[in-house]
């Protein structure tokens, strides 16, 4: 007798995404329109508080929200515990993360643990985490010891192009490099489906490919400190986060190129941003897939993003070592690196032929 169909998947999406000029100025109205009320705890940092955190706090207070604000730094367990304790103390009904990477990550984790909605207000866009169901938690305050955990999607995302424009251009280039690297992530995902029968979503894969193509095709449109550039770049960055919710995993945006990034980050030698390292990884992984790695490299060069070990601030031997160790990162995810990874000789050949070393 044929088994009955029993497949199920939960997908969560932001209720509202506001992207554009000065959208942050009406954040309190957006919150009211979405049914949020009561007490809000704004999570920001020393720098981002001056850029946008105080503005958000003032707007919420002016519109009769009972608002509180807390400054945070690294996203480690102690900081998350601090935010959760304060949220309980003030009786928060929702959280608002205002900042770059870590401030939104802290907000994601705390809100998920507290089972309450949160609003993501990025002041920069260095990767697709500003609107994804994943968060990076640093262990014991050591930034090279990271854990990727599942979190709720934001209730809303408010991305002000005027605010993000003021962030260092490098962060926008890194965010674009991150979505460009989706190209190899999807190739890995397709390979895993064929070889290991991994669960796969055509919808998520198609959207993820689209974000990568936008990053590559529009690299020349992304310039320094223009709102138009922010608008072009942030749209696919936000869509990349949604792809993960559709898939039920980070597979459409994290494959062998991210394994390489995690291996480099574990060495704690490079000061490169996560998206920058993933971009370099995508060059080499596209070569392994037999794809057009030169097209990926050219797009990154156009963005003025890193394309070599030197650009990442690491030695050639570090890249080779990372390539041999990358398969061990997230071993549950099958990629072009297989289960054992590359030999040192093979890793050097890939890195040298693609110009990474």
Secondary structure, 3 states (H helix, E strand, C coil): CCCCCCCCCCCCCCCEEEEECCHHHHHHHHHHHCCCCCEEEEEECHHHHHHHHHHHHHHHHHCCCEEEEEECCCCEHHHHHHHHHHHHHHCCCEEEEEECHHHHHHHHHHHHHHCCCEEEEECCCCCHHHHCCEEEEEECCEEEEEEEEECCCCCEEEEEHHHHCCCCHHHHHHHHHHHHCHHHHHHHHHHHHHHHCCCCCHHHHHHHHHHHHHHHHCHHHCCCCCHHHHHHHHHHHHHHHHHHHHHCCCHHHCCHHHHHHHHHHHHCCCCCCHHHHHHHHHHHHHHHHCCCHHHHHHHHHHHCCCCCHHHHCCCHHHHHHHHHHHHHCCCCCCCCCCCCCCCHHHHHHHHHHCCCC
